[in-house]
């Protein structure tokens, strides 16, 4: 039986390869899940890497079978690992061992600790390898590192982080602050192609299959030590990062009420979403058309990159203990040399390659200097204020590397996208309002009650189509608000329904259709639709509850909602008996006064 570090690593490898096979079964192309192995010290990292390669080299069908059987009992509380063990025990282990050795060996392993104190992106070759992990020709599946994940590492196919050699200082709150930051940096959504479509939002939260959800879940493999876990949860709370234990899942089910199925609205009614169209090349006329702010970009840049420095002098990044350093102004000729050097360091910014994604640029110089592109951009570094010195030229170059990589990601992500139009298409209510189940993990960090998802019995409320509302506290409070207004609504309307949208139809989404300086191409569907029928006109109001911490980030979604007015849109295949509206976000205690907006729109008397 492998010792503790190797047990964790083999568990992570088996889970990672299980993910890869799930993706293969679902015909998801080029899905390559990556592991990060995190150590406290460079010496330890190198030793663990050598031990790992030796273990994989010596792996046999007999040793793998023994490991699976023994660990199935040890880790029976782990939902993911139990699924993983059951899967591999049902497979041809001769083929499995051959596949594991092919995918995890010296040629698919990278150790990025050489140089010690310079961080994981200090070496140019490492920078290239680590920032192309999603590419089909990049062979690496497992990374060994001491330095933390940095702002410059935008890898999206990282699915497992394994913490090794945790015996020393593992109970330190400073240490868990560092770990929480690492997990938060790593937990980014991987926009893989599924059924011919690429999505930048989660797709499988409500899927009945548990294994498909592994394609949207990052796992952190660590020790089961109560003090360490307690401090790690405190660090998550400080960051407002919600994580879940790999156990104690509950499944809540909501069914459409039989009484609602008998209504004319269910049998003959429609809901609406807007038609999209491909954005032509001629419309990609500036950097804002790729979703990039053309005026400023702030990079969180911590010049302390080694774990020892983080342990001895850790500061949480926030407004009260940071300072800002101007790195480069693309309109300033004095910064041109630095900018050109940074551009030259990234192969993406070769003109022939850029022309594939930016068909309207004329030259590299045009891209750098034109106000339509980067000509007005200012890159600013946000650094902890314990660093009294200004950033060195090399530091500034690294910040520019990070900024340009972020721009590259946005360009590639947002080219050849579809944009919304003002033509709204119908979808039958009976096709959209269906029973569903939601698998809800129990939070491992003690988040406030408002973030916990619970079932709310709705059998006595004929205006809610489902027998249960499966919601967090914010969503539940919106339901309560509508419930308190039902009598007022019924004075004006014959029928009132508050429809909870669980996105059971994947293409039923709204898209931004007004022309904005910065474009947002991703689809979005609010959580609720309020349907009101006065016998002559059907009013439908899109409503979205939103936590205060997300208001600024999602402001474009509120703009989209409030652009939905009868005079701004065309209903396809419908007469004028339907009116669509979107209203501002609902916040706790109706802090944004959506009731007042309903009155202003004459929807509520």
Secondary structure, DSSP 4 states (H G I P E B T S, - for coil): ---HHHHHHHHHHHHHHHHHHHHHHTT-TT---EEEEE-SSHHHHHHHHHHHHHHHHH--HHHHHHHHHHHHHHTTT-HHHHHHHHHHHTS-HHHHHHHHHHHSSGGGEEE--TTSTT-TT-SHHHHHHHT-TTSTT----EEEESSPP-TT-----EEEEEE---SSSTT-HHHHHHHHHHHHHH------EETTEE-SS---TT-S-TGGGGGG--EEE----HHHHHHHHHHHHHHT---B-SS--EEEEE-B-HHHHTSHHHHH-EEEEEEEEEPPGGG--SGGGGT--SSEEEEE--S--SHHHHHHS-----GGGEEEEEEEETT-GGGHHHHHHHHHT-GGGSHHHHHHH-TT---HHHHHH-TTTTTT-EEEEEEETT--SPPPHHHHHHHHHHHHHHHHHHHHHHTT-EEEEEEEEEEEHHHHS--EEEEEPPBSS---GGG--EEEE-TT-TTBSBSEEEE-HHHHHHHHHHHHHHHHHHTT-SEEEEEEP---STT--B---S--SS---S-B--SEEEEEE-SS-EEEEEE-B--GGGTTTTHHHHHHHHH--GGG-EETT--TTEEEEE-PPB-GGGTT-HHHHHHHTTS--
